[in-house]
Amino acid sequence: MEQSIRDTLGSARVRRGADIGLAVGLALLALVDLALSSDATSWGGRGPLQVCLALGCTLPLAWRVRYPIATVVVITAAGGLLVAVAAPHQAPFEVFIGSVLASYSIGAHTAGRRRWLGLGLMFGVGLPFMVAADSNGMASGNALAPTAWLTGAWAVGAIIRGRRLRTAELELLTAELAQQRDLQAQAAVAVERGRIARELHDVVAHNVSMMVVQAGAADRVLEGDQPDVRRALAAIAGTGRETVDEMRLLLGVVRSDEGAGLSPQPGLGDLDQLVSNVRSAGLDVDLRVEGERSTLSPGVDLSAYRIVQEALTNVLKHAGTASVEVTVRYGNGAVQVEVCDDGRPSEHIAGGGNGLIGMRERVAMLGGEFRAGARRDGGYAVFARLPIAGPAA
């Protein structure tokens, strides 16, 4: 922002310096022409009046941007008077140049009523001098060319101003689009952070829960008192439970380490290993696969695996030593996963925690069907049906 302001101020100083240089250079050129002219007929003589008129036709150009209307009035009055004094001879070209630049400034640096007011004053001030010049013997047709030049310069200035304004509008629009693009990028990052947070919850909560269960199992089968070992196992279990609770509070904060290697994402083909890990934690799990295995899209394969993983994690945390049946069915353009246990679900599970929310979001994203709830004959069931080809199916 500060750099933009400095650039704007620098450009304004350059334009101001250019206008001053133009005005001073044209004034010096007029004075040299007046001094070196052999008979000074185009100036109507060589005296103080001509010097003042020469300066009046040129020096006001230094203020043509700040005060365009005042500039055109002064230059038109001085130039018109000089034309009347020099009649019937043609006025010097410095008068013509100053008038054309002043007329251009009216079109380029004013808008609306002020632009038309400047045009009216330019001809209103210059008209009496044209009449005076005509009475001094200047042909009336000579006034047509200056009128055309002045009107054309005014029109060119107006066109350039319009283009300049449209360019500024496009630059502003480009800046707004860039800002919107940044906001969209931030939104995409937020969505991705949410996805990564769910992935962390699925993996870390599952593994930590198994650590807690295994620590409890080790405490139960430990022979003898061994108070130090029991305290260590209790500390492991307590710390694990606290870790899971804290992680649920920090799901929105995801730290990405650049350069970290990316391990392959699991799928339904890794369920045997998952079930083996859960069994080692003391949970009785039976895995059945029905139907002919189909090739799944990566998103469906990962989501189905995560749903089973989260369901088994919930059983570990809330159903104690229940037995679990995991069923995977292929067929009819979809894959179904069902996890049923015979334990006693807690109110937390029935109400839906972060795990169930994540499962519902995954299934909804893929255009599938999801159900979770208590079974009539006891226990809890999680069911998900996912299109094999993903959302497009």
Beta strands, then each sheet from edge to edge (+ up, - down):
strand 1: 284-290
strand 2: 323-331
strand 3: 334-341
strand 4: 369-374
strand 5: 380-387
sheet 1: 1+ 2+ 3- 5+ 4-
end
